[in-house]
Amino acid sequence: MIAEPQAYDVVVSLAGHDKGKLFIVTGARSDRLFLCDGKGKTLENPKCKSPKHVRIVTGGGAPASDKEIRQTLALAAKTAFAREERLLGER
């Protein structure tokens, strides 16, 4: 069973023009998630996306500003990249 993304989880988009991009979940309503990246999609203007079109990368803490969102996503990207490199090297 796949876990549903919760508020403040870091997720990666699996579909759409933003495929592969990292976001932070800032909220949810019925069958839609509100996603922010701190640049184009800010806390004041989040992106709406279906939960089936994202995958959880890591859990996270509550960001207070768009700058903190950008910093959290940069750290998550670095961690995910290092983990992926390790997995590719083991083959």
C-alpha positions as CSV (number, residue, x, y, z in Angstrom):
1,M,0.0,0.0,0.0
2,I,1.3,3.4,-1.0
3,A,1.3,6.1,1.8
4,E,-0.6,9.3,1.1
5,P,1.6,12.4,1.2
6,Q,1.0,14.5,4.3
7,A,1.6,18.2,5.0
8,Y,5.3,19.2,4.8
9,D,6.4,16.0,3.0
10,V,8.9,16.5,0.2
11,V,7.5,14.9,-3.0
12,V,8.6,14.5,-6.6
13,S,6.2,15.1,-9.5
14,L,5.6,12.0,-11.6
15,A,3.5,13.6,-14.3
16,G,2.9,16.8,-16.2
17,H,5.3,19.5,-17.4
18,D,6.9,19.6,-14.0
19,K,7.8,15.9,-14.0
20,G,10.9,15.2,-11.8
21,K,10.6,18.5,-9.9
22,L,10.6,18.5,-6.1
23,F,7.9,20.2,-4.1
24,I,6.8,20.5,-0.5
25,V,3.2,19.6,0.4
26,T,1.6,22.5,2.2
27,G,-1.9,21.2,2.5
28,A,-4.6,19.1,1.0
29,R,-8.3,19.3,0.1
30,S,-10.4,16.3,-0.9
31,D,-8.4,14.7,-3.7
32,R,-5.9,17.5,-4.4
33,L,-2.6,18.5,-2.8
34,F,-1.2,22.0,-2.6
35,L,2.5,22.0,-3.6
36,C,5.1,24.8,-3.2
37,D,8.7,25.1,-4.5
38,G,9.5,28.5,-3.1
39,K,10.1,30.0,-6.6
40,G,7.3,29.8,-9.2
41,K,4.9,28.2,-6.8
42,T,5.0,30.1,-3.5
43,L,3.2,29.7,-0.2
44,E,0.7,32.4,-1.4
45,N,0.2,30.7,-4.8
46,P,0.6,26.9,-4.5
47,K,0.2,24.4,-7.3
48,C,-2.7,21.9,-7.1
49,K,-1.9,18.3,-8.1
50,S,-3.5,14.9,-7.7
51,P,-1.8,12.7,-5.0
52,K,-1.4,9.9,-7.6
53,H,0.9,12.1,-9.6
54,V,3.5,12.5,-6.9
55,R,5.8,10.2,-4.8
56,I,7.1,11.0,-1.3
57,V,10.8,11.6,-1.2
58,T,11.2,12.5,2.5
59,G,9.2,13.8,5.4
60,G,9.9,17.3,6.5
61,G,9.3,20.1,9.0
62,A,7.0,23.0,8.6
63,P,8.6,25.7,6.5
64,A,7.8,29.3,7.5
65,S,8.9,31.0,4.3
66,D,9.6,30.5,0.6
67,K,13.3,30.7,1.3
68,E,13.1,27.8,3.8
69,I,11.2,25.8,1.2
70,R,14.0,26.4,-1.3
71,Q,16.6,25.4,1.2
72,T,14.7,22.2,2.2
73,L,14.2,21.2,-1.4
74,A,17.9,21.8,-2.2
75,L,18.9,19.5,0.7
76,A,16.4,16.9,-0.3
77,A,17.7,16.9,-3.9
78,K,21.3,16.5,-2.8
79,T,20.3,13.6,-0.5
80,A,18.2,11.9,-3.1
81,F,21.0,12.3,-5.7
82,A,23.6,10.8,-3.4
83,R,21.3,7.9,-2.6
84,E,20.7,7.3,-6.3
85,E,24.4,7.4,-7.2
86,R,25.1,4.9,-4.5
87,L,22.4,2.5,-5.9
88,L,23.7,2.9,-9.4
89,G,27.3,2.2,-8.3
90,E,26.2,-1.1,-6.7
91,R,25.1,-2.7,-10.0
